[in-house]
């Protein structure tokens, strides 16, 4: 029944323990009496933040339930799906902010739906990891099934990408590693997720990634934790379709790896790997999996070694896919460390000297080089001899270029596979590297990743074999000893300035 007086509203607030008698007395004093409409008292309670709009609306409608689920006091709704609603709540005992997921009323009398919902909570409650949303309580209140869990301030990965686009490489690799850590923990306990997707990944405001919604999780009968029991193993349409294509029934661990790969694909490219649809027929269509645009084509700025890891995660043949999450983690960890260090090194270069790529593509970089004069270009020189390094540094510095040095041609290529590129031109010395120099130089011509990278191969007077083996084109040139300053300056102006 709706409250008709302020007194009735105050009594309900006190009975529900939303506000204390002392707090209500302070409000009465402010208002100067009790002979008021309930809406007036409600407005005063809102001003003092003793009620939320959600609570007041329910109170004024005469709603008896929906204020507490266990010890969690509901503040307001933060999300809703076809299966459940999610609320922000607080534990009055300790002030902790919580999330409460409540099964929709229309499913309250459906035993199977209630069972699946409770199963999600029970499964999640036994998984405790920094990268998995912690379940606190599972129960029923006024015929409504609920799950109480930690509240994550932030948004889903799907929302983040929709608003901001692709995640930058360094942050993306960090988030992927966090998800790998959480999933590896679950797999070690014999639990597979079976519903990995961007909307089931939460990204907190402090950059922490957490897996949520283990409602379809399965337990391996042999390796699973005994406390989880023997449970049936459902999976989404997407998982079933993937496993049908691969001819592997219930290939849960490797299926999780595949769909974590689609999450990494979305994070790094800003676009979904699989066509999104609510239609069951489209989600189960094999062409959805066989027509995925290559990540290298969709996001050419991503380093090749990172692309290779994600591509293998998404291999349609389970035998060619990474076999465990630990395998993926071990492959990705050194790449993440290296690319993070390179990103930090690039960021340390003064902006006036650092190459940028505002369009996020190497084609835009080429256009910029063609149209905008550079005050000072940067060269990356590959040379193993310390003495030769100093000589080359002095030589190119006198020509007005900033010089970065490295001894490893493969490391140089890896750095040029990222954006922004570390330098405007790559100079590889064949004087000490010989065949290794030629191999790296020729990679630039044959690999589309490096199609627009300018390069010079330095060859000695007696290195005819090096010169003959090198593949020269409009962006790749050879300079043979004796080196003439005017020749090098002219070549660099053609390759780098390109006015």
One Martini backbone bead per residue (centre of mass of N, CA, C, O) as a GRO file, in nm:
protein
  499
    1UNK     BB    1   0.097   0.036   0.021
    2UNK     BB    2   0.066   0.357   0.001
    3UNK     BB    3   0.179   0.635   0.131
    4UNK     BB    4  -0.008   0.921   0.284
    5UNK     BB    5   0.226   0.991   0.485
    6UNK     BB    6   0.512   1.078   0.642
    7UNK     BB    7   0.489   0.873   0.870
    8UNK     BB    8   0.464   0.619   0.698
    9UNK     BB    9   0.734   0.652   0.555
   10UNK     BB   10   0.914   0.655   0.810
   11UNK     BB   11   0.835   0.374   0.913
   12UNK     BB   12   0.946   0.217   0.668
   13UNK     BB   13   1.237   0.312   0.684
   14UNK     BB   14   1.280   0.198   0.973
   15UNK     BB   15   1.194  -0.099   0.929
   16UNK     BB   16   1.422  -0.135   0.696
   17UNK     BB   17   1.692   0.014   0.788
   18UNK     BB   18   1.781   0.273   0.619
   19UNK     BB   19   1.714   0.448   0.873
   20UNK     BB   20   1.750   0.609   1.159
   21UNK     BB   21   1.601   0.766   1.417
   22UNK     BB   22   1.806   1.001   1.430
   23UNK     BB   23   1.788   1.081   1.133
   24UNK     BB   24   1.483   1.140   1.133
   25UNK     BB   25   1.484   1.361   1.350
   26UNK     BB   26   1.652   1.562   1.186
   27UNK     BB   27   1.441   1.595   0.963
   28UNK     BB   28   1.206   1.693   1.130
   29UNK     BB   29   1.347   1.950   1.227
   30UNK     BB   30   1.387   2.076   0.948
   31UNK     BB   31   1.064   2.072   0.877
   32UNK     BB   32   0.877   2.136   1.149
   33UNK     BB   33   0.722   1.852   1.115
   34UNK     BB   34   0.462   1.584   1.035
   35UNK     BB   35   0.247   1.746   0.850
   36UNK     BB   36   0.307   1.571   0.565
   37UNK     BB   37   0.400   1.482   0.274
   38UNK     BB   38   0.582   1.221   0.156
   39UNK     BB   39   0.741   1.385  -0.061
   40UNK     BB   40   0.878   1.581   0.136
   41UNK     BB   41   1.035   1.378   0.298
   42UNK     BB   42   1.176   1.247   0.058
   43UNK     BB   43   1.337   1.498  -0.030
   44UNK     BB   44   1.498   1.523   0.236
   45UNK     BB   45   1.631   1.241   0.222
   46UNK     BB   46   1.782   1.298  -0.040
   47UNK     BB   47   1.951   1.545   0.048
   48UNK     BB   48   2.086   1.357   0.287
   49UNK     BB   49   2.138   1.066   0.167
   50UNK     BB   50   1.924   0.839   0.292
   51UNK     BB   51   1.823   0.824  -0.003
   52UNK     BB   52   1.728   0.699  -0.303
   53UNK     BB   53   1.547   0.710  -0.583
   54UNK     BB   54   1.487   0.411  -0.591
   55UNK     BB   55   1.377   0.384  -0.301
   56UNK     BB   56   1.158   0.602  -0.311
   57UNK     BB   57   0.988   0.492  -0.540
   58UNK     BB   58   0.914   0.229  -0.394
   59UNK     BB   59   0.786   0.353  -0.142
   60UNK     BB   60   0.564   0.524  -0.295
   61UNK     BB   61   0.443   0.245  -0.425
   62UNK     BB   62   0.454   0.017  -0.186
   63UNK     BB   63   0.707  -0.147  -0.176
   64UNK     BB   64   0.841  -0.424   0.017
   65UNK     BB   65   1.065  -0.504  -0.182
   66UNK     BB   66   1.417  -0.465  -0.293
   67UNK     BB   67   1.628  -0.351  -0.061
   68UNK     BB   68   1.721  -0.647   0.023
   69UNK     BB   69   2.013  -0.881  -0.005
   70UNK     BB   70   2.062  -0.977   0.260
   71UNK     BB   71   2.322  -0.740   0.345
   72UNK     BB   72   2.226  -0.586   0.086
   73UNK     BB   73   2.178  -0.253  -0.004
   74UNK     BB   74   1.994  -0.102  -0.231
   75UNK     BB   75   2.041   0.181  -0.455
   76UNK     BB   76   2.076   0.092  -0.773
   77UNK     BB   77   2.060   0.056  -1.108
   78UNK     BB   78   2.321  -0.067  -1.363
   79UNK     BB   79   2.173  -0.327  -1.498
   80UNK     BB   80   2.046  -0.528  -1.791
   81UNK     BB   81   1.886  -0.833  -1.880
   82UNK     BB   82   1.707  -1.110  -1.976
   83UNK     BB   83   1.781  -1.259  -1.686
   84UNK     BB   84   1.897  -0.991  -1.530
   85UNK     BB   85   1.970  -0.773  -1.261
   86UNK     BB   86   2.179  -0.487  -1.165
   87UNK     BB   87   2.313  -0.368  -0.850
   88UNK     BB   88   2.382  -0.125  -0.633
   89UNK     BB   89   2.547  -0.172  -0.317
   90UNK     BB   90   2.544  -0.201   0.054
   91UNK     BB   91   2.712  -0.267   0.353
   92UNK     BB   92   2.617  -0.157   0.663
   93UNK     BB   93   2.846  -0.283   0.843
   94UNK     BB   94   3.114  -0.175   0.636
   95UNK     BB   95   3.054  -0.008   0.349
   96UNK     BB   96   3.054  -0.194   0.119
   97UNK     BB   97   3.059  -0.229  -0.216
   98UNK     BB   98   2.807  -0.384  -0.423
   99UNK     BB   99   2.678  -0.647  -0.621
  100UNK     BB  100   2.343  -0.727  -0.752
  101UNK     BB  101   2.203  -1.023  -0.878
  102UNK     BB  102   1.872  -1.052  -1.029
  103UNK     BB  103   1.630  -1.245  -1.097
  104UNK     BB  104   1.380  -1.247  -1.286
  105UNK     BB  105   1.050  -1.286  -1.217
  106UNK     BB  106   0.971  -1.478  -1.467
  107UNK     BB  107   1.186  -1.709  -1.335
  108UNK     BB  108   1.101  -1.797  -1.041
  109UNK     BB  109   0.918  -2.065  -1.159
  110UNK     BB  110   1.192  -2.174  -1.292
  111UNK     BB  111   1.389  -2.430  -1.214
  112UNK     BB  112   1.616  -2.412  -1.428
  113UNK     BB  113   1.688  -2.112  -1.398
  114UNK     BB  114   1.746  -2.120  -1.096
  115UNK     BB  115   1.968  -2.330  -1.110
  116UNK     BB  116   2.162  -2.176  -1.299
  117UNK     BB  117   2.192  -1.927  -1.120
  118UNK     BB  118   2.304  -2.066  -0.866
  119UNK     BB  119   2.543  -2.199  -1.008
  120UNK     BB  120   2.697  -1.944  -1.068
  121UNK     BB  121   2.745  -1.866  -0.772
  122UNK     BB  122   2.880  -2.126  -0.667
  123UNK     BB  123   3.111  -2.125  -0.864
  124UNK     BB  124   3.227  -1.836  -0.805
  125UNK     BB  125   3.275  -1.872  -0.490
  126UNK     BB  126   3.531  -2.082  -0.552
  127UNK     BB  127   3.664  -1.830  -0.701
  128UNK     BB  128   3.989  -1.685  -0.609
  129UNK     BB  129   4.073  -1.390  -0.791
  130UNK     BB  130   4.181  -1.086  -0.912
  131UNK     BB  131   4.050  -1.181  -1.222
  132UNK     BB  132   3.784  -1.247  -1.048
  133UNK     BB  133   3.479  -1.212  -0.959
  134UNK     BB  134   3.357  -1.196  -0.641
  135UNK     BB  135   3.163  -1.410  -0.453
  136UNK     BB  136   2.954  -1.382  -0.157
  137UNK     BB  137   2.639  -1.450  -0.234
  138UNK     BB  138   2.363  -1.694  -0.213
  139UNK     BB  139   2.004  -1.646  -0.274
  140UNK     BB  140   1.678  -1.569  -0.115
  141UNK     BB  141   1.423  -1.302  -0.171
  142UNK     BB  142   1.107  -1.293  -0.207
  143UNK     BB  143   1.141  -1.510  -0.451
  144UNK     BB  144   1.441  -1.401  -0.508
  145UNK     BB  145   1.717  -1.450  -0.686
  146UNK     BB  146   2.066  -1.412  -0.572
  147UNK     BB  147   2.382  -1.223  -0.626
  148UNK     BB  148   2.674  -1.146  -0.447
  149UNK     BB  149   2.928  -0.897  -0.530
  150UNK     BB  150   3.170  -0.739  -0.640
  151UNK     BB  151   3.242  -0.406  -0.715
  152UNK     BB  152   3.309  -0.258  -1.038
  153UNK     BB  153   3.475   0.017  -1.128
  154UNK     BB  154   3.342   0.066  -1.460
  155UNK     BB  155   3.363  -0.154  -1.749
  156UNK     BB  156   3.319  -0.308  -2.019
  157UNK     BB  157   3.493  -0.396  -2.289
  158UNK     BB  158   3.275  -0.330  -2.493
  159UNK     BB  159   3.231  -0.038  -2.399
  160UNK     BB  160   3.519   0.067  -2.424
  161UNK     BB  161   3.551   0.016  -2.733
  162UNK     BB  162   3.301   0.173  -2.831
  163UNK     BB  163   3.417   0.449  -2.719
  164UNK     BB  164   3.759   0.424  -2.775
  165UNK     BB  165   3.851   0.173  -2.898
  166UNK     BB  166   4.140   0.072  -2.923
  167UNK     BB  167   4.389  -0.058  -2.742
  168UNK     BB  168   4.678  -0.009  -2.645
  169UNK     BB  169   4.934  -0.218  -2.647
  170UNK     BB  170   5.034  -0.211  -2.355
  171UNK     BB  171   4.754  -0.235  -2.221
  172UNK     BB  172   4.649  -0.481  -2.374
  173UNK     BB  173   4.865  -0.684  -2.274
  174UNK     BB  174   4.796  -0.653  -1.977
  175UNK     BB  175   4.499  -0.745  -1.991
  176UNK     BB  176   4.549  -1.023  -2.114
  177UNK     BB  177   4.725  -1.130  -1.881
  178UNK     BB  178   4.507  -1.112  -1.666
  179UNK     BB  179   4.308  -1.310  -1.801
  180UNK     BB  180   4.501  -1.547  -1.807
  181UNK     BB  181   4.533  -1.569  -1.502
  182UNK     BB  182   4.234  -1.629  -1.433
  183UNK     BB  183   4.195  -1.872  -1.629
  184UNK     BB  184   4.422  -2.051  -1.522
  185UNK     BB  185   4.307  -2.085  -1.244
  186UNK     BB  186   4.042  -2.221  -1.327
  187UNK     BB  187   4.172  -2.459  -1.485
  188UNK     BB  188   4.328  -2.580  -1.242
  189UNK     BB  189   4.030  -2.641  -1.112
  190UNK     BB  190   3.853  -2.742  -1.372
  191UNK     BB  191   3.745  -2.458  -1.489
  192UNK     BB  192   3.524  -2.349  -1.731
  193UNK     BB  193   3.348  -2.097  -1.884
  194UNK     BB  194   3.172  -2.094  -2.184
  195UNK     BB  195   3.141  -1.739  -2.198
  196UNK     BB  196   3.345  -1.577  -2.367
  197UNK     BB  197   3.332  -1.215  -2.358
  198UNK     BB  198   3.333  -0.875  -2.349
  199UNK     BB  199   3.081  -0.859  -2.142
  200UNK     BB  200   3.268  -1.063  -1.937
  201UNK     BB  201   3.454  -0.800  -1.910
  202UNK     BB  202   3.610  -0.613  -1.660
  203UNK     BB  203   3.709  -0.261  -1.632
  204UNK     BB  204   3.869  -0.080  -1.429
  205UNK     BB  205   3.976   0.237  -1.337
  206UNK     BB  206   4.273   0.090  -1.255
  207UNK     BB  207   4.319  -0.154  -1.482
  208UNK     BB  208   4.141  -0.403  -1.410
  209UNK     BB  209   4.085  -0.739  -1.497
  210UNK     BB  210   3.761  -0.920  -1.512
  211UNK     BB  211   3.591  -1.205  -1.468
  212UNK     BB  212   3.253  -1.296  -1.556
  213UNK     BB  213   3.022  -1.526  -1.560
  214UNK     BB  214   2.993  -1.870  -1.461
  215UNK     BB  215   2.709  -1.999  -1.561
  216UNK     BB  216   2.861  -2.216  -1.785
  217UNK     BB  217   3.037  -2.365  -1.624
  218UNK     BB  218   3.282  -2.627  -1.602
  219UNK     BB  219   3.368  -2.960  -1.478
  220UNK     BB  220   3.625  -3.161  -1.441
  221UNK     BB  221   3.616  -3.485  -1.334
  222UNK     BB  222   3.934  -3.518  -1.288
  223UNK     BB  223   4.062  -3.206  -1.227
  224UNK     BB  224   3.862  -3.113  -1.041
  225UNK     BB  225   3.736  -2.977  -0.778
  226UNK     BB  226   3.563  -3.139  -0.532
  227UNK     BB  227   3.393  -2.890  -0.424
  228UNK     BB  228   3.230  -2.872  -0.711
  229UNK     BB  229   3.174  -3.125  -0.834
  230UNK     BB  230   2.928  -3.275  -1.045
  231UNK     BB  231   2.870  -3.118  -1.357
  232UNK     BB  232   2.718  -3.002  -1.595
  233UNK     BB  233   2.806  -2.902  -1.960
  234UNK     BB  234   2.741  -2.623  -2.075
  235UNK     BB  235   2.694  -2.400  -2.369
  236UNK     BB  236   2.719  -2.199  -2.608
  237UNK     BB  237   2.658  -2.154  -2.932
  238UNK     BB  238   2.944  -2.069  -3.005
  239UNK     BB  239   3.088  -2.317  -2.891
  240UNK     BB  240   2.931  -2.534  -3.046
  241UNK     BB  241   3.010  -2.435  -3.330
  242UNK     BB  242   3.314  -2.460  -3.304
  243UNK     BB  243   3.319  -2.769  -3.227
  244UNK     BB  244   3.185  -2.866  -3.486
  245UNK     BB  245   3.394  -2.768  -3.689
  246UNK     BB  246   3.637  -2.927  -3.534
  247UNK     BB  247   3.530  -3.212  -3.421
  248UNK     BB  248   3.498  -3.122  -3.099
  249UNK     BB  249   3.367  -3.235  -2.820
  250UNK     BB  250   3.396  -3.057  -2.555
  251UNK     BB  251   3.653  -2.828  -2.597
  252UNK     BB  252   3.691  -2.627  -2.347
  253UNK     BB  253   3.977  -2.514  -2.310
  254UNK     BB  254   4.026  -2.440  -2.619
  255UNK     BB  255   3.773  -2.265  -2.639
  256UNK     BB  256   3.857  -2.050  -2.441
  257UNK     BB  257   4.104  -1.964  -2.605
  258UNK     BB  258   3.959  -1.869  -2.853
  259UNK     BB  259   3.773  -1.648  -2.708
  260UNK     BB  260   4.013  -1.494  -2.594
  261UNK     BB  261   4.116  -1.419  -2.874
  262UNK     BB  262   3.870  -1.238  -2.948
  263UNK     BB  263   3.929  -1.036  -2.723
  264UNK     BB  264   4.211  -0.952  -2.821
  265UNK     BB  265   4.122  -0.859  -3.098
  266UNK     BB  266   3.935  -0.632  -3.002
  267UNK     BB  267   4.137  -0.474  -2.828
  268UNK     BB  268   4.357  -0.422  -3.072
  269UNK     BB  269   4.137  -0.328  -3.314
  270UNK     BB  270   3.817  -0.249  -3.234
  271UNK     BB  271   3.711  -0.527  -3.356
  272UNK     BB  272   3.527  -0.788  -3.424
  273UNK     BB  273   3.581  -1.108  -3.526
  274UNK     BB  274   3.281  -1.167  -3.490
  275UNK     BB  275   2.976  -1.161  -3.582
  276UNK     BB  276   2.719  -0.984  -3.453
  277UNK     BB  277   2.441  -1.162  -3.285
  278UNK     BB  278   2.108  -1.284  -3.183
  279UNK     BB  279   2.102  -1.504  -3.387
  280UNK     BB  280   2.130  -1.837  -3.385
  281UNK     BB  281   2.190  -1.897  -3.685
  282UNK     BB  282   2.436  -1.702  -3.705
  283UNK     BB  283   2.606  -1.813  -3.460
  284UNK     BB  284   2.611  -2.119  -3.606
  285UNK     BB  285   2.760  -2.028  -3.848
  286UNK     BB  286   3.053  -2.124  -3.995
  287UNK     BB  287   3.121  -1.849  -4.146
  288UNK     BB  288   3.186  -1.687  -3.888
  289UNK     BB  289   3.474  -1.843  -3.859
  290UNK     BB  290   3.590  -1.847  -4.173
  291UNK     BB  291   3.559  -1.500  -4.208
  292UNK     BB  292   3.794  -1.385  -4.064
  293UNK     BB  293   3.972  -1.116  -4.035
  294UNK     BB  294   4.279  -1.046  -4.033
  295UNK     BB  295   4.459  -0.888  -3.798
  296UNK     BB  296   4.683  -0.769  -3.983
  297UNK     BB  297   4.471  -0.613  -4.162
  298UNK     BB  298   4.307  -0.458  -3.937
  299UNK     BB  299   4.602  -0.428  -3.754
  300UNK     BB  300   4.907  -0.328  -3.874
  301UNK     BB  301   5.037  -0.205  -3.595
  302UNK     BB  302   5.075  -0.480  -3.496
  303UNK     BB  303   5.287  -0.687  -3.397
  304UNK     BB  304   5.370  -0.990  -3.521
  305UNK     BB  305   5.412  -1.153  -3.257
  306UNK     BB  306   5.130  -1.089  -3.144
  307UNK     BB  307   4.959  -1.192  -3.375
  308UNK     BB  308   5.053  -1.488  -3.360
  309UNK     BB  309   4.926  -1.551  -3.087
  310UNK     BB  310   4.629  -1.487  -3.161
  311UNK     BB  311   4.602  -1.670  -3.408
  312UNK     BB  312   4.652  -1.933  -3.247
  313UNK     BB  313   4.410  -1.905  -3.058
  314UNK     BB  314   4.215  -1.897  -3.344
  315UNK     BB  315   4.244  -2.172  -3.434
  316UNK     BB  316   4.032  -2.411  -3.570
  317UNK     BB  317   4.249  -2.608  -3.487
  318UNK     BB  318   4.303  -2.747  -3.184
  319UNK     BB  319   4.596  -2.868  -3.247
  320UNK     BB  320   4.705  -2.562  -3.331
  321UNK     BB  321   4.644  -2.464  -3.077
  322UNK     BB  322   4.664  -2.374  -2.785
  323UNK     BB  323   4.648  -2.602  -2.510
  324UNK     BB  324   4.709  -2.374  -2.295
  325UNK     BB  325   4.715  -2.096  -2.103
  326UNK     BB  326   5.012  -2.122  -2.023
  327UNK     BB  327   5.121  -2.108  -2.312
  328UNK     BB  328   5.027  -1.823  -2.371
  329UNK     BB  329   5.167  -1.680  -2.139
  330UNK     BB  330   5.462  -1.761  -2.217
  331UNK     BB  331   5.449  -1.616  -2.498
  332UNK     BB  332   5.359  -1.318  -2.398
  333UNK     BB  333   5.544  -1.206  -2.175
  334UNK     BB  334   5.802  -1.118  -2.342
  335UNK     BB  335   5.648  -0.930  -2.533
  336UNK     BB  336   5.534  -0.736  -2.325
  337UNK     BB  337   5.803  -0.647  -2.206
  338UNK     BB  338   5.928  -0.537  -2.467
  339UNK     BB  339   5.700  -0.338  -2.564
  340UNK     BB  340   5.699  -0.170  -2.306
  341UNK     BB  341   5.992  -0.076  -2.320
  342UNK     BB  342   5.969   0.059  -2.599
  343UNK     BB  343   5.745   0.258  -2.525
  344UNK     BB  344   5.909   0.401  -2.304
  345UNK     BB  345   6.143   0.486  -2.485
  346UNK     BB  346   5.977   0.655  -2.685
  347UNK     BB  347   5.850   0.849  -2.469
  348UNK     BB  348   6.141   0.974  -2.389
  349UNK     BB  349   6.130   1.115  -2.644
  350UNK     BB  350   6.110   1.396  -2.771
  351UNK     BB  351   5.851   1.513  -2.957
  352UNK     BB  352   6.027   1.655  -3.181
  353UNK     BB  353   6.183   1.354  -3.229
  354UNK     BB  354   5.915   1.197  -3.256
  355UNK     BB  355   5.737   0.971  -3.403
  356UNK     BB  356   5.416   0.980  -3.550
  357UNK     BB  357   5.059   0.826  -3.569
  358UNK     BB  358   4.751   0.954  -3.584
  359UNK     BB  359   4.607   0.727  -3.780
  360UNK     BB  360   4.726   0.429  -3.719
  361UNK     BB  361   4.916   0.423  -3.990
  362UNK     BB  362   5.167   0.383  -4.223
  363UNK     BB  363   5.039   0.547  -4.452
  364UNK     BB  364   5.028   0.815  -4.294
  365UNK     BB  365   5.332   0.834  -4.257
  366UNK     BB  366   5.405   0.861  -4.556
  367UNK     BB  367   5.247   1.120  -4.607
  368UNK     BB  368   5.401   1.292  -4.403
  369UNK     BB  369   5.682   1.263  -4.536
  370UNK     BB  370   5.586   1.393  -4.812
  371UNK     BB  371   5.459   1.685  -4.682
  372UNK     BB  372   5.656   1.716  -4.424
  373UNK     BB  373   5.890   1.878  -4.282
  374UNK     BB  374   6.200   1.805  -4.117
  375UNK     BB  375   6.415   1.895  -3.867
  376UNK     BB  376   6.471   1.584  -3.743
  377UNK     BB  377   6.585   1.284  -3.806
  378UNK     BB  378   6.574   0.926  -3.754
  379UNK     BB  379   6.817   0.672  -3.693
  380UNK     BB  380   6.867   0.320  -3.730
  381UNK     BB  381   7.155   0.140  -3.626
  382UNK     BB  382   7.321  -0.162  -3.739
  383UNK     BB  383   7.585  -0.263  -3.512
  384UNK     BB  384   7.845  -0.451  -3.344
  385UNK     BB  385   8.069  -0.249  -3.347
  386UNK     BB  386   8.182  -0.007  -3.140
  387UNK     BB  387   8.361   0.154  -3.333
  388UNK     BB  388   8.157   0.174  -3.567
  389UNK     BB  389   7.935   0.312  -3.411
  390UNK     BB  390   8.086   0.579  -3.358
  391UNK     BB  391   8.136   0.650  -3.654
  392UNK     BB  392   7.836   0.651  -3.745
  393UNK     BB  393   7.731   0.855  -3.545
  394UNK     BB  394   7.910   1.090  -3.639
  395UNK     BB  395   7.831   1.095  -3.934
  396UNK     BB  396   7.511   1.136  -3.901
  397UNK     BB  397   7.521   1.381  -3.712
  398UNK     BB  398   7.660   1.576  -3.918
  399UNK     BB  399   7.394   1.547  -4.110
  400UNK     BB  400   7.141   1.587  -3.885
  401UNK     BB  401   7.101   1.318  -3.720
  402UNK     BB  402   6.944   1.096  -3.530
  403UNK     BB  403   7.085   0.825  -3.322
  404UNK     BB  404   7.025   0.476  -3.315
  405UNK     BB  405   7.135   0.180  -3.142
  406UNK     BB  406   7.208  -0.163  -3.263
  407UNK     BB  407   7.300  -0.521  -3.284
  408UNK     BB  408   7.005  -0.632  -3.372
  409UNK     BB  409   6.815  -0.694  -3.650
  410UNK     BB  410   6.559  -0.830  -3.524
  411UNK     BB  411   6.500  -0.607  -3.322
  412UNK     BB  412   6.461  -0.386  -3.529
  413UNK     BB  413   6.217  -0.515  -3.670
  414UNK     BB  414   6.033  -0.528  -3.425
  415UNK     BB  415   6.023  -0.218  -3.385
  416UNK     BB  416   5.908  -0.162  -3.686
  417UNK     BB  417   5.623  -0.321  -3.618
  418UNK     BB  418   5.555  -0.061  -3.474
  419UNK     BB  419   5.338   0.196  -3.325
  420UNK     BB  420   5.556   0.393  -3.333
  421UNK     BB  421   5.829   0.435  -3.488
  422UNK     BB  422   6.169   0.469  -3.390
  423UNK     BB  423   6.222   0.560  -3.697
  424UNK     BB  424   6.282   0.681  -4.036
  425UNK     BB  425   6.542   0.487  -4.061
  426UNK     BB  426   6.724   0.199  -4.174
  427UNK     BB  427   7.059   0.095  -4.080
  428UNK     BB  428   7.260  -0.164  -4.228
  429UNK     BB  429   7.549  -0.343  -4.143
  430UNK     BB  430   7.758  -0.558  -4.345
  431UNK     BB  431   8.048  -0.550  -4.228
  432UNK     BB  432   7.961  -0.751  -3.968
  433UNK     BB  433   7.687  -0.921  -4.057
  434UNK     BB  434   7.628  -0.986  -4.347
  435UNK     BB  435   7.384  -1.211  -4.395
  436UNK     BB  436   7.206  -1.088  -4.172
  437UNK     BB  437   7.171  -0.817  -4.313
  438UNK     BB  438   7.033  -0.920  -4.570
  439UNK     BB  439   6.793  -1.060  -4.440
  440UNK     BB  440   6.674  -0.804  -4.310
  441UNK     BB  441   6.659  -0.628  -4.565
  442UNK     BB  442   6.470  -0.828  -4.730
  443UNK     BB  443   6.227  -0.827  -4.541
  444UNK     BB  444   6.126  -0.540  -4.617
  445UNK     BB  445   6.034  -0.636  -4.916
  446UNK     BB  446   5.852  -0.909  -4.837
  447UNK     BB  447   5.712  -0.766  -4.594
  448UNK     BB  448   5.421  -0.585  -4.549
  449UNK     BB  449   5.492  -0.455  -4.271
  450UNK     BB  450   5.763  -0.303  -4.432
  451UNK     BB  451   5.690  -0.141  -4.698
  452UNK     BB  452   5.758   0.175  -4.570
  453UNK     BB  453   6.053   0.114  -4.488
  454UNK     BB  454   6.336   0.269  -4.477
  455UNK     BB  455   6.663   0.165  -4.630
  456UNK     BB  456   7.012   0.084  -4.555
  457UNK     BB  457   7.293  -0.081  -4.704
  458UNK     BB  458   7.606  -0.158  -4.583
  459UNK     BB  459   7.899  -0.205  -4.790
  460UNK     BB  460   8.177  -0.343  -4.875
  461UNK     BB  461   8.417  -0.359  -5.118
  462UNK     BB  462   8.419  -0.703  -5.073
  463UNK     BB  463   8.074  -0.737  -5.087
  464UNK     BB  464   7.932  -0.872  -5.345
  465UNK     BB  465   7.741  -1.083  -5.219
  466UNK     BB  466   7.569  -0.879  -5.067
  467UNK     BB  467   7.476  -0.708  -5.308
  468UNK     BB  468   7.351  -0.943  -5.479
  469UNK     BB  469   7.138  -1.037  -5.245
  470UNK     BB  470   7.006  -0.771  -5.251
  471UNK     BB  471   6.689  -0.598  -5.226
  472UNK     BB  472   6.595  -0.346  -5.444
  473UNK     BB  473   6.419  -0.032  -5.405
  474UNK     BB  474   6.268   0.272  -5.351
  475UNK     BB  475   6.326   0.213  -5.017
  476UNK     BB  476   6.590   0.039  -5.097
  477UNK     BB  477   6.942   0.081  -5.033
  478UNK     BB  478   7.288   0.100  -5.145
  479UNK     BB  479   7.608   0.138  -4.970
  480UNK     BB  480   7.935   0.161  -5.079
  481UNK     BB  481   8.256   0.125  -5.058
  482UNK     BB  482   8.327   0.422  -5.054
  483UNK     BB  483   8.193   0.666  -4.859
  484UNK     BB  484   7.978   0.931  -4.966
  485UNK     BB  485   7.831   1.198  -4.838
  486UNK     BB  486   7.654   1.300  -5.074
  487UNK     BB  487   7.515   1.030  -5.133
  488UNK     BB  488   7.383   0.984  -4.856
  489UNK     BB  489   7.226   1.246  -4.841
  490UNK     BB  490   7.053   1.196  -5.093
  491UNK     BB  491   6.921   0.932  -5.006
  492UNK     BB  492   6.792   1.034  -4.744
  493UNK     BB  493   6.616   1.250  -4.877
  494UNK     BB  494   6.452   1.045  -5.046
  495UNK     BB  495   6.355   0.856  -4.806
  496UNK     BB  496   6.272   1.071  -4.574
  497UNK     BB  497   6.172   1.344  -4.684
  498UNK     BB  498   6.018   1.352  -4.956
  499UNK     BB  499   5.932   1.643  -5.105
   0.00000   0.00000   0.00000
